[in-house]
Amino acid sequence: MARATRSPRSASAGPGRTPRRRGARPSSPGSASEQPGRGDARSAPVLRWGLRLTRRALVMFLVVVVLAISFVGSLRIYLSQQHDLAVAEQQIRERSAQIADLESELARWDDPDYVKAQARQRLGWVMPGETGYRVVGPDGKPLGGGVVIESEQRLPSGEHDPVWWDRLWGSVQTADAPTRKVTVP
């Protein structure tokens, strides 16, 4: 009874399949309907390796290829961002270590004994009642520690010494950008 109530359209086996007719015989071998691409719905292209490929399989393969290509682009961006993140974290660690070093040096300057030692070493100062000595080399310059401020400007060879206003202007420029040269004994 259930078969009698179905419409002829619902008798098909599914989408893309032709309905079977009662009493229809399969076609004979060698007929035009069995040649590939000539009306046989079950025929599929044959690949070089002997594999048969249906339209659905071909569409599924193309969908997988498109998804893989889009995934590769996203993966490349993800890996690039991970690299940038690792570089930024490394810079943060380096700067944190540098900040810790500078803070420890700043804490040392709070110690009066350290300040006195630096004044003796860098500036050549002595405490009241002490006698300071400087050893002078054969060229007339003092040997040993101390800060020497040198001008960044040098005269080209063959030029004369500048006049007083040039020297004044040179000292102003040197005061704007001094170069510390610490000599070690």
Salt bridges, closest charged atoms under 4 A:
ASP84 OD1 - HIS83 ND1 3.81
GLU130 OE2 - ARG120 NH2 2.93
GLU150 OE1 - ARG154 NH2 2.99
GLU150 OE2 - LYS181 NZ 3.57
